[in-house]
């Protein structure tokens, strides 16, 4: 492991991780936007294109869930240390519960959104299953 003591090798390793993370982030963002846009189309919710705009996609989720638009401000909870992130996650689960019910699925599917990778499958089921 002597090669990791070289500054150039460390920078290359860091750059590789950064590129991999950015690619993963972009793929997840595109997938989530497609899911939200498809759900908006199937539920006849106007402005499905908001799925592609940061923060506006949270507003779109409130519209899909059938809750007032001011609930978009719940995103500010994420800035409260420790408990804020958990509170925002709980609100997101509640929104997905309501979205699943609106699409004709059992609401408990939203609880599966807490499990990494399974959440991607659940979003796809809610969006594309008949």
Buried (B, 14 or more C-beta within 10 A) or exposed (E): EEEEEEEEEEEEEEEEEEEEEEEEEEEEBEBBBBBBBBBBEBBEBEEBBBBBEEEBBBBBBBBBBEBEEEBBEBBEBEEEEEEBEEBBBEBBBBBBBBBBBBBEBEBEBBBBBEEEEEBBEBBBBBBEEE
